[in-house]
Amino acid sequence: MPSVFVVSEVGPLKLNIHRAIEHELPKVSVRDIPEEVMDFVEMIWGKYGSTKIDALNRLVMQDPAFKEAEMEEGMQEIISLDAMQRYYAPRKPVAKAKDISDKLPDETPDFIADILSAARDEAREDEDRKSRNPSDRDKPHAAWVPGMTSDDD
């Protein structure tokens, strides 16, 4: 959605929409919504429709892109597109380290094979350590290791 959002006392704010509804609800003509859009809206409603407004407000105020802009510049600061992309861009699913094949293509040079093998072993040890110590689960995973990301996307 091509928009500019700013930090406000009530959370991220789209100024044009705010101006349009700040005094009264606008009269809106209703059109048919494409099925894929309706599916998305229904998914959001299913997840948040029964949530109380105070809880939704708290959730919005904890938005990471909002918090970043608020901490850096304060009220009325534009929430940057870079921040929104960092926090909301879909991430590729990461494969479990134990599922990474030990087999490399035959033409892989030995020194690269050694590096990949060491990285794979480290990722497996890290995964094993995290399974034994749940407080380490939020630490970054070795997703840079070739074969760690799923090719299903």
N, C-alpha and C positions, 0 to 999 in steps of 0.2 A: 504494500500500500504506500504510494508516494505521499508521505506526510512528515511533518515536523512535530515532535512531542517535546514538551518542556517540563521541568521539575516544578511542581506546585505543592501547596499544603495538603492537597487531597490525592496526590500521586501523579503519575504521568498524565499530561493533559494535552489534548489535540486542540489548539486554540480556535480553529475555525468551527469545530463542532461545539466547543464550549460557548463561543459567542452566539451560535445559532440557537442554543437551548437555555442560556443562562437566565432568561426572564420567563419563558414559557415553552412548553413543548411545541415543536413545529408541526405543521400539517404536512404529512408525508403521503405521497401516492405509493400504493403497494403494487409491485409487479411479481410475476412468478420468479421464484428463486431456482437456479439450476440445481439439479439433484445432488451433485457432488458438494455444492456449497451448503445445501440443506443438511446433508449428512454430517458435514463438519460442525455446523451450528448445533445440531442435535447432540453430537458427541460432547461439545463444550457444555451444553445445557445439562446433559446427563452427569457430567463430572461436577459442575458447580451450581446447578439449578437449585439445590436444596440448602446451599451454604448461606448462612446468615450474612447480612450486609456488613456487619462489623468485622467478621472473619475475612470477607472478600477485601475490605479496605486494608486490613492488616497485611494480607497477602500482596496486594498491589504495592503497598509502601515498602515491602521487602524486595521488590524486583531488583535484580542485580544491576541492570543498566541504569535504572532510576537512581539507585544508591550511589553508583559511581559518579554520575553527573552531579548529584546533590553534594557529595563530599568534596568534589573538585571545585565547583563553582557556586553552589547554593541555589536558591530559588530563582526561577525564571530561566535557568540554564537550559540550553537545548540538549536533549539526550541524543548523543551522536549515533549516526548510522553504524559506525565502526563498533561501538559498544553493543548495540542491538545485535549485530551480526555475530560478535564474539559469544554472546550469551544465548542466542536463539537459533543459530545455524544448526541444521541437523548434523549429528556426528555419526561417522561410520561405526557400526557395531564392532567391538573388539572380540576376536576369537580367544578362547581359553588357551593359555600357553601349553597345556598338556595336549591340545589338539593340533599343534603345529607339527607338521611332518619333519622328520629328521633328514629326509631325502632331499637333496638339492639337484638341480640339473647337472648332468655330467660335465658340461662345458664351464661350470663355475670354477674360477681360479682358486687354488688352495688357500691363499691368504684371505680371500673373501669368505670362503667356506668356514675358515677358522673364526673369523669375526662373527659371522652369522650364528655359528654353533655356540660361541661364548654368549652372545646376546640372547639366544633362545634359552640357554641354560639359566642365565640370570633372570629372565622373565619367568621361567618355571619356578625357580627358587623364590622369587618375589611373590608369585601367586600362592605358593605353598605357605610362605610366611604369613601372608594376609589371611589365609584360611585358618591359621592357628591363632592369629591376633586380629580380631575383628576391628579394633580401633585403627588399623592401618588401611582399611578398605578405601578410604577417600583419597589416598595419596595417588599421584599420577601413575598410570600404568605404562609399560614400555611399548606403546602403540607404534613406535617408529620401526620396530623390528619387522622386516619383510615377512609377510604371511600372517601378521597379527590381525590385520583388518579383514573383515569378511568381504568377499567378492560378490555377495548377493545383491548389492545395490545396483 
